[in-house]
Amino acid sequence: MKAGGIIDCEAPRHPFPAIHPEVRQGLLETARRLDPIVLRWGK
């Protein structure tokens, strides 16, 4: 939701640790192929 401009904070909810930047990038690339509305919502 950070990538879509909906929220400003990338921190996950407790108790989950922060996501490694490379993992985050891979997840976003996968999600973009599926074209979810959340990645376009705030733009």
C-alpha positions, -999 to +999 in steps of 0.1 A: +000+000+000+030+022+004+039+017-033+004+027-042+005+060-023-022+049+002+000+049+034+033+066+042+049+040+064+065+008+052+068-008+086+048-040+090+024-045+119+039-059+151+052-087+156+065-090+120+100-078+112+108-053+084+110-068+050+144-069+033+146-044+004+153-072-022+124-093-010+101-062-011+112-055-047+105-090-057+071-090-042+062-057-059+074-070-093+052-101-088+022-079-077+026-055-107+022-084-131-012-091-115-021-054-117-038-050-083-058-018-077-039-011-045-008-002-066-028+025-085-052+036-058-034+068-045-021+079-079 
